[in-house]
């Protein structure tokens, strides 16, 4: 099942509003945070920045999702922009659209329980992992690497299948 698209009110570090569908073919890591959340500042944002530095951009995309479910008056776009600059966050960050109650719309769609949360979406657009709180860097790295390797193995299997049938890379022989 495809991961729900984000329902956003604004984007930072992006030319326009991105869609998850724009990232098909890549593993997408989403750091869900609030700028006044200590766990987000100490663990979530630094982990997302490490993932962005460690994995090739053609294989892994890192996105942020700012979900405001408390301290609404303090979490303005101006404040978020200053936060992103101060913490040198360079990946695209969406602002989750306000919901009917205190729960933002995307946060509700993913049934997130708090921040920091980390989502991993595979190359087909399917949600593969959801972590709440501090997560082991080794665990996340292994989960991402496993998705990258499984995609490569699927491509290799397709190529072997073509070769076995007398066809290889765009041509078939009799």
C-alpha positions as CSV (number, residue, x, y, z in Angstrom):
1,X,0.0,0.0,0.0
2,X,1.4,3.4,-0.9
3,X,2.3,5.8,1.8
4,X,-0.1,8.7,2.1
5,X,0.9,12.0,0.4
6,X,1.8,14.8,2.7
7,X,-0.9,17.5,3.3
8,X,1.1,20.6,3.7
9,X,0.7,24.4,4.3
10,X,4.3,25.4,3.3
11,X,7.7,24.1,2.2
12,X,11.2,25.2,3.1
13,X,14.4,24.3,1.2
14,X,12.4,23.4,-1.8
15,X,11.5,25.2,-5.0
16,X,8.0,24.0,-4.9
17,X,5.7,21.6,-3.0
18,X,7.1,18.1,-3.5
19,X,5.1,15.0,-3.6
20,X,6.2,11.6,-2.4
21,X,5.4,10.3,-5.9
22,X,8.3,12.6,-7.1
23,X,10.7,10.4,-5.3
24,X,9.7,7.0,-6.6
25,X,12.8,4.9,-7.4
26,X,14.5,6.2,-4.2
27,X,14.3,5.3,-0.6
28,X,12.7,8.2,1.2
29,X,13.5,9.0,4.8
30,X,11.2,11.4,6.5
31,X,12.2,13.0,9.8
32,X,9.0,14.2,11.6
33,X,9.8,16.9,14.1
34,X,8.8,19.9,16.1
35,X,11.4,22.6,16.5
36,X,10.7,22.9,20.3
37,X,11.1,19.1,20.9
38,X,14.3,18.3,22.7
39,X,14.5,14.7,21.2
40,X,14.1,16.2,17.7
41,X,16.9,18.7,18.3
42,X,19.3,16.2,20.0
43,X,18.6,13.1,18.0
44,X,16.1,13.3,15.1
45,X,17.5,16.2,13.1
46,X,21.1,15.2,13.5
47,X,20.3,11.6,12.4
48,X,18.5,12.9,9.3
49,X,21.5,15.1,8.5
50,X,23.8,12.1,8.8
51,X,21.6,10.0,6.5
52,X,21.6,12.9,4.0
53,X,25.5,13.0,4.1
54,X,26.1,9.2,4.1
55,X,23.8,7.9,1.3
56,X,23.9,8.9,-2.3
57,X,21.2,11.5,-3.3
58,X,20.3,9.4,-6.3
59,X,19.4,6.5,-4.0
60,X,18.1,8.1,-0.8
61,X,16.1,11.3,-0.3
62,X,15.7,12.9,3.1
63,X,12.7,15.0,3.8
64,X,11.5,16.8,7.0
65,X,7.9,17.1,8.2
66,X,7.3,19.8,10.8
67,X,4.2,18.8,12.8
68,X,2.9,21.3,15.2
69,X,0.6,19.7,17.8
70,X,1.6,21.9,20.8
71,X,2.9,25.5,21.3
72,X,1.2,26.6,18.2
73,X,1.8,30.4,18.8
74,X,5.6,29.8,18.9
75,X,5.9,27.6,15.8
76,X,5.4,30.2,13.1
77,X,7.0,30.0,9.6
78,X,9.4,32.7,10.5
79,X,10.5,30.7,13.6
80,X,10.9,27.5,11.5
81,X,12.9,29.3,8.9
82,X,15.3,30.6,11.6
83,X,15.5,27.1,13.2
84,X,16.4,25.5,9.8
85,X,19.1,28.1,9.2
86,X,20.5,27.8,12.8
87,X,20.7,24.0,12.7
88,X,21.9,24.0,9.0
89,X,19.1,21.8,7.8
90,X,19.4,21.7,4.0
91,X,16.9,18.9,3.1
92,X,13.3,19.9,2.0
93,X,11.0,20.5,5.0
94,X,7.2,20.5,4.7
95,X,4.9,22.1,7.3
96,X,2.1,19.7,8.1
97,X,-1.3,21.3,7.5
98,X,-3.3,22.0,10.7
99,X,-6.1,19.6,11.4
100,X,-9.5,20.0,13.0
101,X,-8.2,19.5,16.5
102,X,-4.6,19.6,17.7
103,X,-3.4,16.8,15.4
104,X,-2.0,18.0,12.1
105,X,-3.4,16.3,9.0
106,X,-0.4,14.3,7.7
107,X,0.5,13.2,11.3
108,X,-3.0,11.9,11.6
109,X,-2.9,10.2,8.2
110,X,0.2,8.3,9.3
111,X,-1.2,7.7,12.8
112,X,2.0,9.2,14.3
113,X,2.1,9.3,18.1
114,X,4.6,12.0,18.6
115,X,8.0,13.4,17.7
116,X,10.6,12.7,16.8
117,X,9.3,10.1,14.4
118,X,11.3,8.6,11.5
119,X,9.5,7.1,8.4
120,X,11.2,5.0,5.8
121,X,9.4,4.7,2.4
122,X,10.7,2.2,-0.2
123,X,11.4,2.8,-3.9
124,X,7.8,1.9,-4.8
125,X,6.4,4.4,-2.4
126,X,5.4,1.9,0.3
127,X,5.9,2.7,4.0
128,X,8.4,0.2,5.3
129,X,9.3,1.5,8.8
130,X,8.0,3.9,11.4
131,X,10.1,4.7,14.5
132,X,9.2,6.9,17.4
133,X,11.9,8.5,19.6
134,X,15.6,8.0,19.5
135,X,16.6,5.3,17.0
136,X,20.0,3.5,16.6
137,X,22.0,4.9,13.7
138,X,23.1,1.3,12.9
139,X,19.5,0.1,12.8
140,X,18.4,2.9,10.4
141,X,21.5,2.5,8.2
142,X,20.8,-1.3,8.0
143,X,17.2,-0.7,7.1
144,X,18.1,1.8,4.3
145,X,20.9,-0.4,3.0
146,X,18.6,-3.4,2.9
147,X,16.1,-1.5,0.8
148,X,18.8,-0.3,-1.6
149,X,20.2,-3.8,-1.9
150,X,16.8,-5.4,-2.5
151,X,16.1,-3.0,-5.3
152,X,19.4,-3.8,-6.9
153,X,18.8,-7.5,-6.6
154,X,15.4,-7.1,-8.3
155,X,17.0,-5.3,-11.2
156,X,19.7,-8.0,-11.5
157,X,17.0,-10.7,-11.4
158,X,15.1,-8.9,-14.2
159,X,18.4,-8.7,-16.3
160,X,19.1,-12.4,-15.7
161,X,15.6,-13.3,-16.7
162,X,15.9,-11.4,-20.0
163,X,19.3,-13.0,-20.7
164,X,18.0,-16.5,-20.0
165,X,15.2,-16.1,-22.5
166,X,17.6,-15.1,-25.3
167,X,17.0,-11.4,-24.7
168,X,19.4,-9.1,-23.1
169,X,19.3,-5.4,-22.5
170,X,16.9,-4.3,-25.2
171,X,17.5,-7.0,-27.9
172,X,16.5,-10.6,-28.5
173,X,18.2,-13.2,-30.6
174,X,16.7,-16.2,-32.3
